[in-house]
Amino acid sequence: MRRGFLLAALILLAIVALRRPMFDHVVRQMLYPAPPVTVPSPPPAPLEEVELGLAGGIAASAWAYRHEGDGGSGAPAVLFFHGNGENLATLEWSGLYDQVAALGVHFLAVDYPGYGRSTGTPSQASLTAAGSAGFEWLRERFPRSPRVVLGWSLGAAVALQTAARHAGELDGLILLSAWDDLGSLGKVHFPGWLVAFGIKDRYDSAAVAPSVDCPVLMIHGENDDLIPIDHGRRLAGAFARQPRWLAVPDTGHNDLLARRRVWREMQDFLASLPGPAAGPR
């Protein structure tokens, strides 16, 4: 039986190798399932449409919000990255913008290349480039504000890559349902050989975590079966500076942001941040 299984695995591997372009497409669709939902232009008020120019003529679409109650005091400016099955329009449907605005912050929500109105193709390189462009825009628009990057699920991986690129310029990082490494997470759901062969974008969050020198908040559902909480705990242990950690009981992956405790924790974290970092202004 073992010999038969090995033979079947070798045959499957040969089929995959011969049809590599098709296989790559399937893997990409699984990792980046951009929803077929039209993103309107312009966005509903009071949101503002922003276009972020990337290398190669790619344009990443983003929606911005200015906190009207700022009064010039420098409310936190938050850069937000969504999950892999969302876009700017679905976030609006879910009411997420209202929830983020209720934190008393300015924010910029970025659609990944290949999502919504953004051009290009999604990949670790293109998503990270969009993240950096969003950070630069937010820094220029709100120079007196503490700068915070916030991401959920895939967005947490993008947020951490962005934070690592801008170490010393960031005042806070919030990671919701984060993984340590996409390869190790993939092995939870698929055979190891298939992960090694098929996943090109690694999003090795644990490798870049030590370079982040700002306060970090990590929140994870205890019952998350898509990104098990152990992956979040391993990532928390990779930071040079111990993150503020919250495990939310009786909570999985997709219902994390429905918990009031999560929003209270983010509110408290934002209120605890010092003034803007001394990085480039």
C-alpha positions as CSV (number, residue, x, y, z in Angstrom):
1,M,0.0,0.0,0.0
2,R,2.9,2.4,0.8
3,R,4.5,1.7,-2.5
4,G,1.2,2.4,-4.3
5,F,0.8,5.6,-2.4
6,L,4.3,6.7,-3.4
7,L,3.7,5.9,-7.0
8,A,0.5,7.9,-7.0
9,A,2.3,10.8,-5.4
10,L,5.0,10.7,-8.1
11,I,2.5,10.6,-10.8
12,L,0.6,13.6,-9.3
13,L,3.9,15.5,-9.0
14,A,4.7,14.8,-12.7
15,I,1.2,16.0,-13.7
16,V,1.7,19.2,-11.7
17,A,5.2,19.8,-13.1
18,L,3.9,19.4,-16.7
19,R,1.1,21.8,-16.1
20,R,3.0,24.2,-13.9
21,P,1.5,27.4,-15.4
22,M,-2.0,26.1,-14.7
23,F,-1.0,25.0,-11.2
24,D,0.6,28.4,-10.5
25,H,-2.7,30.0,-11.5
26,V,-4.7,27.8,-9.2
27,V,-2.4,28.5,-6.2
28,R,-2.5,32.3,-6.9
29,Q,-6.3,32.2,-7.0
30,M,-6.4,30.4,-3.7
31,L,-4.0,32.9,-2.0
32,Y,-5.4,36.0,-3.7
33,P,-9.2,35.4,-4.3
34,A,-10.1,39.0,-5.2
35,P,-13.9,39.3,-4.9
36,P,-15.7,40.1,-8.2
37,V,-17.3,43.1,-6.5
38,T,-17.1,46.5,-8.3
39,V,-15.3,49.2,-6.3
40,P,-17.1,52.6,-7.0
41,S,-15.3,55.8,-8.0
42,P,-15.6,58.1,-6.2
43,P,-16.2,56.3,-2.8
44,P,-19.1,57.2,-0.6
45,A,-18.6,60.4,1.5
46,P,-16.7,61.2,3.7
47,L,-14.1,58.8,2.2
48,E,-11.6,60.2,-0.4
49,E,-10.2,58.3,-3.3
50,V,-6.4,58.0,-3.5
51,E,-4.3,56.5,-6.2
52,L,-0.9,55.2,-5.2
53,G,1.7,55.0,-8.1
54,L,3.9,51.9,-8.1
55,A,6.8,50.8,-10.3
56,G,6.0,49.6,-13.7
57,G,3.0,51.9,-14.1
58,I,0.9,50.0,-11.6
59,A,-1.7,52.0,-9.6
60,A,-3.0,50.8,-6.3
61,S,-6.4,52.2,-5.3
62,A,-7.0,53.4,-1.7
63,W,-9.7,55.1,0.3
64,A,-8.8,57.7,2.9
65,Y,-10.6,59.2,5.9
66,R,-9.8,62.3,7.8
67,H,-10.8,62.4,11.5
68,E,-12.8,65.7,11.8
69,G,-12.4,65.9,15.5
70,D,-8.6,66.1,15.3
71,G,-8.5,69.8,16.0
72,G,-4.8,69.9,14.9
73,S,-3.8,67.7,17.8
74,G,-2.3,64.9,15.7
75,A,-4.8,62.0,15.9
76,P,-3.2,58.6,15.0
77,A,-2.9,57.9,11.3
78,V,-3.7,54.3,10.5
79,L,-2.7,52.3,7.4
80,F,-5.1,49.4,7.0
81,F,-4.7,46.1,5.1
82,H,-7.6,43.8,4.6
83,G,-7.9,40.0,4.2
84,N,-7.3,38.1,1.0
85,G,-11.0,37.8,0.1
86,E,-12.0,41.4,0.5
87,N,-11.7,44.7,-1.3
88,L,-12.5,48.4,-0.6
89,A,-16.2,47.9,-1.5
90,T,-16.8,44.8,0.7
91,L,-15.2,46.6,3.6
92,E,-17.7,49.4,3.2
93,W,-20.6,46.9,3.1
94,S,-19.4,45.3,6.4
95,G,-19.3,48.7,8.2
96,L,-15.6,48.4,8.9
97,Y,-14.8,52.0,8.0
98,D,-17.2,53.2,10.6
99,Q,-15.6,51.0,13.2
100,V,-12.1,52.2,12.4
101,A,-13.3,55.8,12.3
102,A,-14.8,55.4,15.7
103,L,-11.3,54.8,17.1
104,G,-10.7,58.5,16.6
105,V,-8.1,58.1,13.8
106,H,-7.3,59.2,10.3
107,F,-6.9,56.1,8.1
108,L,-6.0,54.9,4.6
109,A,-7.3,51.5,3.4
110,V,-5.4,50.0,0.5
111,D,-6.6,47.6,-2.2
112,Y,-4.0,45.2,-3.3
113,P,-2.7,45.1,-7.0
114,G,-5.3,43.1,-8.9
115,Y,-8.1,43.9,-6.4
116,G,-10.9,46.3,-7.1
117,R,-9.7,49.3,-9.2
118,S,-6.0,48.5,-8.5
119,T,-4.1,47.4,-11.6
120,G,-1.3,44.8,-11.7
121,T,-1.0,41.3,-10.3
122,P,-1.1,40.3,-6.7
123,S,2.2,38.9,-5.2
124,Q,4.2,39.4,-2.1
125,A,6.4,41.9,-4.0
126,S,3.5,44.0,-5.4
127,L,1.5,44.0,-2.1
128,T,4.6,45.1,-0.1
129,A,5.2,47.8,-2.7
130,A,1.6,49.0,-2.3
131,G,2.1,49.0,1.5
132,S,5.2,51.2,1.3
133,A,3.4,53.6,-1.1
134,G,0.5,53.8,1.3
135,F,2.8,54.5,4.2
136,E,4.6,57.3,2.4
137,W,1.2,58.9,1.5
138,L,-0.1,58.7,5.0
139,R,3.2,60.2,6.4
140,E,3.0,63.1,4.0
141,R,-0.7,63.8,4.6
142,F,-0.6,63.6,8.4
143,P,2.9,64.6,9.4
144,R,2.0,65.5,13.0
145,S,0.2,62.2,13.7
146,P,1.5,59.0,15.3
147,R,1.8,56.4,12.5
148,V,0.2,53.0,12.9
149,V,0.0,50.0,10.6
150,L,-3.0,47.6,11.0
151,G,-3.6,44.4,9.2
152,W,-5.9,41.3,9.4
153,S,-5.1,37.8,8.1
154,L,-3.2,38.3,4.8
155,G,-3.2,42.0,5.7
156,A,-1.3,41.3,8.9
157,A,1.5,39.8,6.8
158,V,1.5,42.8,4.5
159,A,1.4,45.1,7.5
160,L,4.5,43.4,9.1
161,Q,6.4,43.5,5.8
162,T,5.6,47.3,5.6
163,A,6.6,47.9,9.2
164,A,9.9,46.1,8.6
165,R,10.6,48.4,5.6
166,H,9.9,51.5,7.7
167,A,11.5,50.6,11.0
168,G,12.2,53.7,13.0
169,E,9.4,55.6,11.3
170,L,6.5,53.8,12.9
171,D,4.8,54.4,16.2
172,G,2.6,51.3,16.4
173,L,1.7,48.0,14.7
174,I,-1.5,46.0,15.1
175,L,-1.7,42.4,13.8
176,L,-4.9,40.5,13.8
177,S,-4.9,36.8,13.1
178,A,-1.3,36.8,12.0
179,W,0.8,33.8,10.9
180,D,4.5,33.2,11.4
181,D,5.3,31.9,7.9
182,L,3.0,31.1,5.0
183,G,4.9,27.9,4.3
184,S,4.3,26.5,7.7
185,L,0.7,27.6,7.7
186,G,0.2,26.0,4.3
187,K,1.3,22.6,5.7
188,V,-1.6,22.7,8.1
189,H,-4.0,22.5,5.2
190,F,-2.0,20.8,2.4
191,P,0.7,18.2,2.0
192,G,4.2,19.5,2.7
193,W,5.6,18.6,-0.7
194,L,2.8,20.5,-2.4
195,V,3.4,23.6,-0.3
196,A,7.1,23.5,-1.0
197,F,6.5,23.1,-4.8
198,G,3.6,25.4,-5.2
199,I,3.8,28.4,-2.9
200,K,6.2,31.0,-4.1
201,D,5.2,33.9,-1.9
202,R,6.4,33.0,1.6
203,Y,5.5,36.0,3.7
204,D,8.0,34.9,6.4
205,S,6.7,37.2,9.1
206,A,8.9,35.7,11.8
207,A,12.0,36.5,9.9
208,V,11.3,40.2,9.7
209,A,9.7,40.6,13.1
210,P,13.0,41.3,15.0
211,S,13.5,44.4,12.9
212,V,10.3,46.1,14.2
213,D,11.1,48.4,17.1
214,C,7.8,50.0,17.8
215,P,5.0,48.8,20.2
216,V,3.1,45.9,18.8
217,L,-0.4,44.6,19.6
218,M,-1.4,41.1,18.5
219,I,-4.9,39.7,18.7
220,H,-5.9,36.2,17.7
221,G,-9.1,34.1,18.1
222,E,-8.5,31.0,20.2
223,N,-10.6,28.8,17.9
224,D,-9.2,30.1,14.6
225,D,-9.0,27.0,12.4
226,L,-7.7,28.9,9.3
227,I,-4.7,30.4,11.0
228,P,-4.3,28.4,14.2
229,I,-3.4,30.5,17.3
230,D,-0.1,28.6,17.7
231,H,1.2,30.4,14.5
232,G,0.4,33.7,16.1
233,R,2.1,32.8,19.3
234,R,5.2,31.7,17.5
235,L,5.3,35.1,15.7
236,A,4.8,36.9,19.0
237,G,7.9,35.2,20.3
238,A,10.0,36.4,17.2
239,F,9.8,40.1,18.1
240,A,12.7,41.6,19.9
241,R,10.2,43.6,21.9
242,Q,7.5,41.6,23.5
243,P,4.1,42.4,21.9
244,R,0.9,43.1,23.7
245,W,-1.0,39.8,23.2
246,L,-4.7,39.1,23.4
247,A,-6.2,35.6,22.8
248,V,-10.0,36.0,22.3
249,P,-11.9,33.0,23.6
250,D,-14.8,31.4,21.7
251,T,-13.7,33.2,18.5
252,G,-12.5,31.9,15.2
253,H,-11.1,33.6,12.1
254,N,-13.9,35.4,10.4
255,D,-15.7,36.6,13.5
256,L,-12.7,38.2,15.2
257,L,-13.6,41.7,14.2
258,A,-17.2,41.2,15.4
259,R,-15.9,41.1,19.0
260,R,-16.2,44.4,20.9
261,R,-13.3,43.4,23.1
262,V,-11.0,43.5,20.0
263,W,-12.0,47.1,19.3
264,R,-11.6,48.1,22.9
265,E,-8.2,46.6,23.0
266,M,-7.2,48.5,19.8
267,Q,-8.6,51.7,21.3
268,D,-6.5,51.3,24.5
269,F,-3.4,50.5,22.5
270,L,-3.7,53.6,20.3
271,A,-4.3,55.8,23.4
272,S,-1.1,54.4,24.9
273,L,1.2,55.3,22.0
274,P,3.7,58.2,22.4
275,G,4.1,61.0,19.9
276,P,5.2,60.5,16.3
277,A,8.4,58.6,15.6
278,A,11.5,60.6,14.9
279,G,12.0,59.0,11.4
280,P,11.8,60.9,8.1
281,R,9.0,63.5,8.1
